[in-house]
Amino acid sequence: MNNSITPPPDTDDDNRLKIYFLPNLLTAGNLFCGFVALTKIVDAHPGTPDFYEQIKLALAFILLACIFDLFDGRVARWGGHESPFGREFDSLADLISFGVAPAFLVHRVVLRDVFVSTPELGWFIASIYLICGAFRLARFNVLSMQPGGGGKDFLGFPIPSAAALVASLTLLIMWIDEKDFAVGYLRFVLPPLLLFLSWMMVSRVRYPSFKSLDLRTTRTFTKMLVIILFAGCVMVLREKILVFVLPAFFTLYLIYGFVRPRLSGAWRREIEDEEDDQEK
């Protein structure tokens, strides 16, 4: 008598991976930008006339990857197309675009000059950022599979925001160097900042994910006017103010995680643009 248990037959739904076109296309755009950023960093050689131009192009692709990452999850949620495959694919893309590329970038532009006598220390600091970023993404995936999906908040500083802060500050430092301002010591701020961001990514400080933010909802007249004016200023004066606006924006987001628990519920809903539970 055969006492073995026969497994239930596999169904088409069990074997078929749910790969939705548009969200994963945006994630692929994120990964493509990270790869191009890496190639530009590798091709850039210090001392050559086009070094800064190559690095600026790499920075632009890292920031463009942030835009792709901003929308891929939202497109999936709006269409009801979230899937385990999309979550894993997104994390793999994030590790390249927001982990490997920024770590390699900071080492190429800043750390190799700061730690001339001890270059291995520069590589070590960059690797700490990369390892903490990978740890952050793995923890996010595990929490997402638990009941509740990890909630509306991010646990730890999001790695795309960390990469955007690193990239925008590097852009600011390069702009200062090109203007020949006597503030070369600013590059020494980046190594401790990289270590601080590494710790923040794996910390338990909570940040709003803005998952409940719906661009289709209505806005007050004042909010809409401020958004339009701000977007217009950025477009018209992008070459003059973008190097200041981006570092300031992501620095404020970093600080907000510490200030957020001390704010009232009304202030938090206003800042995070969330509606009351009764209205949902």
C-alpha positions in Angstrom: 0.0 0.0 0.0 1.4 3.4 -1.0 1.1 5.8 1.8 2.8 8.7 0.0 0.8 11.9 -0.3 0.2 13.0 -3.8 0.7 16.8 -4.2 -2.2 18.7 -5.7 -2.0 19.3 -9.4 -0.5 22.6 -10.3 -2.8 25.1 -11.8 -2.1 27.6 -14.5 -2.4 30.4 -11.9 0.2 28.7 -9.6 2.8 28.4 -12.4 2.2 31.7 -14.1 4.3 34.7 -12.9 2.3 37.9 -12.7 4.5 40.3 -14.6 2.6 43.5 -15.4 3.9 45.5 -18.3 3.8 49.2 -17.3 5.0 49.0 -13.7 7.9 46.7 -14.6 8.7 48.8 -17.6 9.2 51.8 -15.3 11.3 49.6 -13.0 13.4 48.5 -16.0 13.9 52.2 -16.8 15.2 52.6 -13.2 17.7 49.8 -13.7 18.7 51.1 -17.1 19.5 54.6 -15.6 21.6 52.9 -12.9 23.6 51.0 -15.4 24.2 54.1 -17.6 25.2 56.0 -14.5 27.8 53.3 -13.7 29.2 53.3 -17.2 29.6 57.1 -17.1 31.4 56.9 -13.7 33.7 54.3 -15.1 34.4 56.3 -18.2 35.2 59.4 -16.2 38.9 59.9 -15.6 40.0 62.6 -13.1 42.2 65.2 -14.7 40.6 65.0 -18.1 38.6 68.0 -19.4 35.3 66.2 -19.6 35.6 64.6 -16.1 33.0 66.8 -14.5 30.6 66.5 -17.5 30.7 62.7 -17.3 30.0 62.8 -13.6 27.2 65.3 -14.0 25.6 63.0 -16.6 25.9 60.1 -14.1 24.3 62.2 -11.4 21.5 63.1 -13.8 20.8 59.4 -14.5 20.8 58.6 -10.8 18.2 61.3 -10.2 16.2 60.1 -13.3 16.2 56.6 -11.8 14.6 58.2 -8.7 11.8 59.5 -10.8 11.2 56.0 -12.4 11.2 54.5 -8.9 8.8 57.1 -7.7 6.1 56.1 -10.2 6.5 52.3 -10.7 5.0 51.4 -7.4 2.3 54.0 -7.7 1.3 52.8 -11.2 1.1 49.3 -9.8 -1.1 50.3 -6.9 -3.4 52.5 -9.0 -4.0 49.6 -11.4 -4.2 46.9 -8.7 -1.1 45.3 -10.3 1.2 44.8 -7.3 2.9 41.4 -7.3 5.8 39.6 -5.6 7.7 39.6 -8.9 7.4 43.4 -9.2 8.6 43.9 -5.6 11.7 41.7 -6.1 12.5 43.3 -9.5 12.2 46.8 -8.0 14.6 45.9 -5.1 17.2 44.5 -7.5 17.0 47.7 -9.6 17.2 49.9 -6.5 20.3 48.1 -5.3 22.1 49.0 -8.6 20.7 52.5 -9.1 20.7 53.7 -5.5 23.3 51.4 -3.9 26.1 50.5 -6.2 26.0 53.7 -8.4 26.0 56.3 -5.6 28.7 54.4 -3.6 30.9 54.1 -6.6 30.2 57.8 -7.5 31.2 59.2 -4.1 34.3 57.1 -4.1 35.3 58.3 -7.5 34.6 62.0 -6.9 35.3 62.5 -3.2 36.6 59.6 -1.1 39.7 58.9 -3.3 40.8 62.5 -2.8 39.9 62.7 0.9 41.7 59.4 1.8 44.8 59.7 -0.5 47.2 58.0 2.0 44.7 55.3 3.0 42.6 54.5 -0.1 41.2 51.3 1.5 39.4 53.5 4.0 37.5 55.2 1.2 36.5 51.9 -0.3 35.4 50.6 3.1 33.1 53.6 3.7 31.5 53.2 0.3 31.0 49.5 0.9 29.3 50.2 4.2 26.7 52.4 2.4 26.1 49.6 -0.2 25.8 46.8 2.4 23.3 48.9 4.6 21.3 49.7 1.4 21.1 46.0 0.6 20.1 45.2 4.2 17.4 48.0 4.0 15.9 46.6 0.8 15.9 43.0 2.1 14.2 44.1 5.3 11.6 46.1 3.3 10.7 43.0 1.2 10.3 40.8 4.3 8.1 43.4 6.0 6.0 43.7 2.8 5.2 40.0 2.8 3.8 40.2 6.4 0.2 41.0 7.1 -0.5 44.7 6.5 2.3 45.0 3.9 4.6 47.0 6.1 2.1 49.8 6.6 2.1 53.3 5.2 5.5 54.2 6.6 9.0 53.4 5.6 11.1 51.8 8.4 14.5 53.6 8.0 15.5 56.2 5.5 14.5 55.0 2.0 17.5 54.1 -0.2 16.2 56.2 -3.2 16.1 59.3 -1.0 19.6 58.5 0.4 20.9 58.2 -3.2 19.2 61.4 -4.2 20.7 63.2 -1.3 24.2 61.9 -2.0 23.9 62.7 -5.7 22.6 66.2 -5.2 25.2 67.0 -2.5 27.9 65.7 -4.9 26.5 68.0 -7.6 26.6 70.9 -5.2 30.3 70.2 -4.3 31.2 70.0 -8.0 29.4 73.3 -8.7 31.3 74.9 -5.8 34.6 73.5 -7.2 33.9 74.8 -10.7 33.2 78.3 -9.3 36.5 78.2 -7.5 35.0 79.2 -4.2 37.3 78.8 -1.2 35.2 76.1 0.5 37.0 72.9 -0.6 36.6 71.5 2.9 33.0 70.7 2.0 34.0 67.5 0.4 35.1 66.3 3.9 31.5 66.5 4.9 30.4 63.7 2.5 32.3 60.7 4.1 30.6 61.1 7.6 27.3 61.9 5.8 27.6 58.6 3.9 28.1 56.7 7.2 25.2 58.6 8.8 22.9 57.7 5.8 24.1 54.1 6.1 22.9 54.0 9.7 19.7 55.8 8.9 18.7 53.3 6.2 18.8 50.4 8.8 17.5 52.5 11.7 14.0 52.3 13.1 13.2 55.9 12.3 9.9 56.0 10.4 9.3 58.1 7.2 6.1 58.7 5.3 5.9 56.6 2.2 3.2 58.8 0.6 1.5 55.6 -0.6 -1.9 57.2 0.1 -1.0 60.2 -1.9 -3.4 60.2 -4.9 -2.6 62.7 -7.7 -6.2 62.4 -8.9 -7.7 63.9 -5.8 -8.5 67.6 -5.6 -6.2 70.2 -4.0 -7.0 73.5 -2.3 -6.4 76.6 -4.4 -3.4 77.7 -2.3 -1.7 74.4 -2.5 -2.2 74.2 -6.2 -0.9 77.7 -6.7 2.3 77.0 -4.7 2.9 73.8 -6.6 2.6 75.5 -9.9 4.8 78.4 -8.9 7.5 76.1 -7.5 7.5 73.9 -10.6 7.7 77.0 -12.8 10.7 78.4 -10.8 12.5 75.1 -11.1 12.0 74.9 -14.8 13.0 78.5 -15.5 15.9 78.7 -13.1 16.9 75.0 -13.0 20.6 75.7 -13.8 20.8 78.3 -11.0 18.7 76.8 -8.2 18.6 73.1 -8.8 22.0 72.5 -7.2 20.5 74.2 -4.0 16.9 73.0 -4.1 17.6 69.2 -4.4 20.1 69.0 -1.5 17.8 71.2 0.7 14.7 69.1 -0.2 16.2 65.7 0.6 17.9 67.1 3.7 14.6 68.3 5.0 13.1 64.9 4.3 15.9 63.3 6.3 15.3 65.6 9.2 11.6 65.2 9.0 11.9 61.6 10.3 13.2 62.9 13.6 10.7 65.8 13.9 7.6 63.8 12.7 6.8 62.0 16.1 6.7 65.4 17.8 4.1 66.9 15.4 0.4 66.9 16.0 -1.8 64.6 13.9 -3.3 67.6 12.1 0.2 68.9 11.1 1.3 65.5 9.9 -1.8 65.1 7.7 -1.3 68.5 6.3 2.4 67.9 5.5 1.9 64.4 4.2 -1.3 65.3 2.3 -3.3 62.5 3.9 -7.1 62.6 4.5 -8.8 61.7 7.7 -9.8 58.1 8.1 -13.4 59.2 8.1 -13.0 60.6 4.6 -11.4 57.5 3.1 
